[in-house]
């Protein structure tokens, strides 16, 4: 819901107009839908690098969980391949010097993950009774909506379960309140899983994030209050989405929707070349 809060027009353009327009999607042959999906999927190259890092971390965790050999050389080559391919798919070409720089930044993160808090315990087999990596795209249903609230890692130490979200870049160690409430939905996911406890206090949520050339950890024990506040945030965001769709009308008139007032967000948006709001913000604000 971050995009909805930042720019309702961009969110509706991508998730309503562009819905089903991905390659192989049910509406991929509709040129307008496919274009809306493609523009909405554009990301800064640094974001594509961080996505490749997340994939590499998942590979590493799965290899460790299955007691399979993990090769640093192969992992670095796969990281380069993933970054290269994602940029080519988006932009058609890759600058070699930029690619080298992105791989260097990504490999620093991936290589250091074994020393990250909690992950290092898994590597040494200490104080963790059982654990497994997860697919964070495993959806959770709330009010008819699909929410992606699964952790990247689930671990048990004694009677306490740890729900771990890994972020390849964070602004600070302590999450913002909105981020903390989003993290609280990991508990909502856990309470729906068979075999896991039903008492919130038996869970601790962790955020491992990269900042300043190292992995930093934040953790908080769960509670009913945290869960209630997190669910309330989701309900608020779903109501805001419904309101945005209503404002756009039956023919999805995007010009009826508000846009961001932040140049940083606008410059990173794939729709900026066709959005009148972007032209006003980026041109007139610099005059």
C-alpha positions as CSV (number, residue, x, y, z in Angstrom):
1,X,0.0,0.0,0.0
2,X,3.1,2.3,0.1
3,X,2.5,3.3,-3.5
4,X,-1.1,4.1,-2.9
5,X,-0.2,6.5,0.0
6,X,2.6,8.1,-2.0
7,X,0.7,8.6,-5.3
8,X,-2.9,7.4,-5.7
9,X,-2.8,8.0,-9.5
10,X,0.3,5.8,-10.0
11,X,-1.2,3.0,-7.8
12,X,-4.5,2.9,-9.8
13,X,-2.7,3.3,-13.1
14,X,-0.6,0.2,-12.3
15,X,-2.9,-2.0,-10.3
16,X,-6.3,-1.2,-11.9
17,X,-5.6,-0.1,-15.5
18,X,-2.6,-2.4,-15.8
19,X,-4.1,-5.4,-14.0
20,X,-3.5,-8.6,-16.1
21,X,-1.1,-6.8,-18.5
22,X,2.0,-8.6,-17.5
23,X,3.7,-11.0,-20.0
24,X,1.5,-14.1,-20.1
25,X,-1.3,-12.2,-18.3
26,X,-5.0,-12.5,-19.3
27,X,-5.0,-8.9,-20.7
28,X,-1.5,-8.8,-22.2
29,X,-2.9,-8.3,-25.8
30,X,-4.6,-5.1,-24.8
31,X,-1.9,-2.5,-25.7
32,X,-3.1,0.1,-23.2
33,X,-3.2,-2.4,-20.3
34,X,0.2,-3.9,-21.2
35,X,1.7,-0.4,-21.4
36,X,0.2,0.6,-18.0
37,X,1.6,-2.6,-16.4
38,X,5.1,-2.1,-18.0
39,X,5.4,1.5,-17.0
40,X,4.2,0.8,-13.5
41,X,6.7,-1.9,-13.1
42,X,9.7,0.3,-13.9
43,X,12.1,0.6,-11.0
44,X,15.4,2.5,-10.4
45,X,18.4,0.3,-11.1
46,X,19.3,0.3,-7.4
47,X,15.9,-1.2,-6.6
48,X,16.5,-4.0,-9.2
49,X,19.9,-4.6,-7.6
50,X,18.3,-5.0,-4.2
51,X,15.7,-7.4,-5.6
52,X,18.5,-9.5,-6.9
53,X,20.2,-9.4,-3.5
54,X,16.9,-10.7,-1.9
55,X,16.8,-13.5,-4.4
56,X,20.4,-14.4,-3.6
57,X,19.8,-14.4,0.1
58,X,16.8,-16.7,-0.4
59,X,19.1,-19.0,-2.4
60,X,21.7,-19.0,0.4
61,X,19.1,-19.8,3.1
62,X,17.5,-22.6,1.1
63,X,21.0,-24.1,0.4
64,X,21.8,-24.0,4.1
65,X,18.4,-25.4,5.1
66,X,18.8,-28.3,2.7
67,X,22.5,-28.9,3.7
68,X,23.5,-28.2,0.1
69,X,26.9,-26.7,-0.9
70,X,26.8,-22.9,-1.5
71,X,29.5,-21.4,-3.8
72,X,30.4,-17.8,-3.4
73,X,31.7,-17.6,-7.0
74,X,28.5,-19.1,-8.4
75,X,26.4,-16.8,-6.2
76,X,28.2,-13.7,-7.3
77,X,27.8,-14.8,-11.0
78,X,24.1,-15.3,-10.4
79,X,23.8,-11.9,-8.8
80,X,25.4,-10.3,-11.8
81,X,23.1,-12.3,-14.2
82,X,20.0,-11.3,-12.3
83,X,20.8,-7.6,-12.2
84,X,21.9,-7.6,-15.9
85,X,18.7,-9.4,-17.0
86,X,16.3,-7.3,-15.0
87,X,17.8,-4.0,-16.4
88,X,17.8,-5.4,-20.0
89,X,14.1,-6.4,-19.6
90,X,13.2,-3.0,-18.4
91,X,15.5,-0.7,-20.5
92,X,16.8,-2.9,-23.3
93,X,20.5,-2.2,-22.6
94,X,23.0,-2.1,-19.7
95,X,25.9,0.3,-19.0
96,X,28.9,-1.9,-18.2
97,X,30.3,0.4,-15.6
98,X,27.0,0.9,-13.9
99,X,26.5,-2.9,-13.8
100,X,29.9,-3.4,-12.2
101,X,29.0,-0.8,-9.5
102,X,25.6,-2.4,-8.8
103,X,27.1,-5.9,-8.6
104,X,29.8,-4.6,-6.1
105,X,27.1,-3.0,-3.9
106,X,24.9,-6.1,-4.1
107,X,27.7,-8.6,-3.5
108,X,28.8,-6.7,-0.4
109,X,25.3,-7.2,1.1
110,X,25.0,-10.8,0.0
111,X,28.5,-11.8,1.2
112,X,27.9,-10.3,4.6
113,X,24.5,-11.9,5.3
114,X,26.1,-14.8,7.1
115,X,27.3,-12.4,9.8
116,X,23.9,-10.7,10.2
117,X,22.2,-10.9,13.6
118,X,20.2,-14.2,14.0
119,X,21.4,-15.5,10.6
120,X,24.8,-16.0,12.1
121,X,23.2,-18.3,14.7
122,X,21.7,-20.4,11.9
123,X,25.1,-20.6,10.3
124,X,26.7,-21.9,13.5
125,X,23.7,-24.0,14.5
126,X,23.4,-22.3,17.9
127,X,20.3,-21.6,20.0
128,X,17.9,-22.3,17.2
129,X,15.9,-25.5,17.4
130,X,14.3,-25.4,13.9
131,X,14.0,-23.0,11.1
132,X,13.1,-22.6,7.4
133,X,13.1,-19.9,4.8
134,X,9.7,-18.9,3.3
135,X,8.3,-17.3,0.2
136,X,7.1,-13.8,1.2
137,X,4.7,-13.9,-1.7
138,X,2.6,-16.5,0.1
139,X,-0.6,-14.4,0.4
140,X,-2.8,-13.7,3.4
141,X,-6.5,-12.8,2.9
142,X,-8.1,-9.9,4.7
143,X,-11.4,-8.4,3.8
144,X,-11.2,-10.1,0.4
145,X,-7.8,-8.6,-0.4
146,X,-4.6,-10.5,-0.9
147,X,-1.8,-9.3,1.4
148,X,1.8,-10.4,1.1
149,X,2.7,-10.7,4.8
150,X,4.8,-13.8,5.0
151,X,8.2,-13.5,6.6
152,X,11.4,-14.4,4.8
153,X,12.4,-16.7,7.6
154,X,10.7,-18.6,10.4
155,X,12.7,-19.9,13.3
156,X,12.0,-21.5,16.7
157,X,14.1,-21.2,19.9
158,X,12.5,-23.1,22.7
159,X,8.8,-22.0,22.9
160,X,9.4,-18.7,21.1
161,X,8.9,-18.3,17.3
162,X,10.8,-15.7,15.3
163,X,9.4,-14.0,12.2
164,X,12.1,-12.4,10.2
165,X,11.8,-9.9,7.4
166,X,15.0,-9.1,5.5
167,X,15.4,-5.7,3.7
168,X,18.4,-5.0,1.4
169,X,18.2,-1.3,2.3
170,X,16.8,0.6,5.2
171,X,16.8,4.3,6.2
172,X,17.5,3.7,9.9
173,X,17.7,0.8,12.4
174,X,14.3,1.7,14.1
175,X,11.4,1.4,11.7
176,X,9.0,4.2,11.3
177,X,5.6,3.7,12.9
178,X,3.9,2.9,9.6
179,X,6.7,0.4,8.9
180,X,6.3,-1.2,12.3
181,X,2.6,-1.6,11.8
182,X,3.2,-3.2,8.4
183,X,5.7,-5.6,10.1
184,X,2.9,-6.5,12.5
185,X,1.1,-8.2,9.7
186,X,3.7,-10.9,9.9
187,X,2.0,-12.0,13.1
188,X,-1.4,-12.0,11.3
189,X,0.2,-14.4,8.7
190,X,1.6,-16.6,11.5
191,X,-1.6,-17.0,13.4
192,X,-3.2,-18.4,10.2
193,X,-0.6,-21.2,9.8
194,X,-1.3,-24.7,11.0
195,X,1.1,-25.9,13.7
196,X,2.1,-22.5,14.9
197,X,0.9,-21.1,18.3
198,X,-2.1,-18.9,18.7
199,X,-0.7,-16.7,21.4
200,X,0.9,-13.4,20.0
201,X,3.3,-13.2,22.9
202,X,5.1,-16.4,21.7
203,X,6.3,-14.6,18.6
204,X,9.1,-12.0,18.1
205,X,9.2,-10.0,14.8
206,X,12.7,-9.1,13.5
207,X,13.7,-6.8,10.8
208,X,17.2,-7.3,9.4
209,X,18.2,-4.4,7.2
210,X,21.3,-3.1,5.4
211,X,22.6,0.3,6.3
212,X,26.0,1.8,6.2
213,X,27.9,-1.3,5.0
214,X,26.4,-3.7,7.6
215,X,23.3,-5.6,8.5
216,X,21.4,-4.1,11.4
217,X,18.7,-5.8,13.5
218,X,15.5,-4.5,15.2
219,X,13.1,-6.8,17.1
220,X,9.9,-6.6,19.1
221,X,7.8,-9.2,20.9
222,X,4.3,-9.4,19.5
223,X,1.1,-8.4,21.3
224,X,-2.6,-8.3,20.7
225,X,-2.4,-4.5,20.6
226,X,0.2,-4.5,17.9
227,X,-1.8,-6.9,15.8
228,X,-5.0,-4.9,16.3
229,X,-3.2,-1.7,15.2
230,X,-1.7,-3.4,12.2
231,X,-5.0,-4.7,11.0
232,X,-6.5,-1.3,11.4
233,X,-3.8,0.2,9.2
234,X,-4.6,-2.4,6.5
235,X,-8.3,-1.7,6.7
236,X,-7.6,2.0,6.4
237,X,-5.4,1.4,3.3
238,X,-8.0,-0.9,1.7
239,X,-10.7,1.8,2.3
240,X,-8.3,4.4,0.7
241,X,-7.9,2.1,-2.3
242,X,-11.7,1.8,-2.7
243,X,-12.0,5.5,-2.5
244,X,-9.3,6.0,-5.1
245,X,-11.1,3.6,-7.5
246,X,-14.4,5.5,-6.8
247,X,-12.8,8.8,-7.6
248,X,-11.4,7.5,-10.9
249,X,-15.0,6.6,-11.9
250,X,-16.3,3.7,-14.0
251,X,-13.9,4.6,-16.9
252,X,-10.8,5.0,-14.7
253,X,-10.2,8.7,-15.4
254,X,-6.8,9.1,-13.9
255,X,-6.8,12.8,-14.1
256,X,-9.4,12.8,-11.3
257,X,-6.9,11.2,-8.9
258,X,-4.4,13.1,-6.8
259,X,-0.7,12.8,-7.5
260,X,2.4,13.0,-5.2
261,X,3.9,16.3,-4.2
262,X,7.4,14.9,-3.8
263,X,9.8,15.2,-6.6
264,X,11.8,12.2,-5.4
265,X,8.9,9.9,-5.9
266,X,7.9,11.5,-9.2
267,X,11.4,11.1,-10.7
268,X,11.4,7.4,-9.9
269,X,8.0,6.7,-11.5
270,X,7.6,5.0,-14.9
271,X,4.5,7.2,-15.7
272,X,6.3,10.5,-15.4
273,X,6.6,11.0,-19.2
274,X,2.8,10.7,-19.7
275,X,1.6,12.2,-16.4
276,X,0.5,15.9,-16.4
277,X,1.1,16.0,-12.7
278,X,4.7,15.0,-13.2
279,X,5.3,17.8,-15.6
280,X,3.8,20.4,-13.2
281,X,5.9,19.1,-10.3
282,X,9.2,18.6,-12.0
283,X,9.1,21.6,-14.3
284,X,7.3,24.4,-12.4
285,X,8.8,23.5,-9.0
286,X,12.3,24.0,-10.4
287,X,11.5,27.4,-12.0
